[in-house]
Amino acid sequence: MAEENKKVEEPKVEKTDKKEKVTKVKKELMELEFELNSNLKGMEQKTTNAKEAMKEDRKDARVDRQAMHQSVLADKRKEGDSLKKFESSGNDIVTGDAGLSL
């Protein structure tokens, strides 16, 4: 009878050991998954931050170029230079018929 009890208890112990091993492996997998997901989120956040910084830098560069251009235009106005020359190139007809006969 003692031998029969021993034979019955052995599978129970084996099942318990197996469950404990499975539980341990699952726990390790869950920890690994959590770590990988955390790393992935961190990398995604870094990428997003870098992209936003790049956008801001490009915008700053555009604003700086625009400010420089506006400054040049303002300097030209102060000097009295016209931004565009509106002088005639000598081809204007001031008097007489413009060659339009009806």
Secondary structure, 3 states (H helix, E strand, C coil): CHHHHHHHHHHHHHHHHHHHHHHHHHHHHHHHHHHHHHHHHHHHHHHHHHHHHHHHHHHHHHHHHHHHHHHHHHHHHHHCCCCCCCCCCCCCCCCCCCCCCC
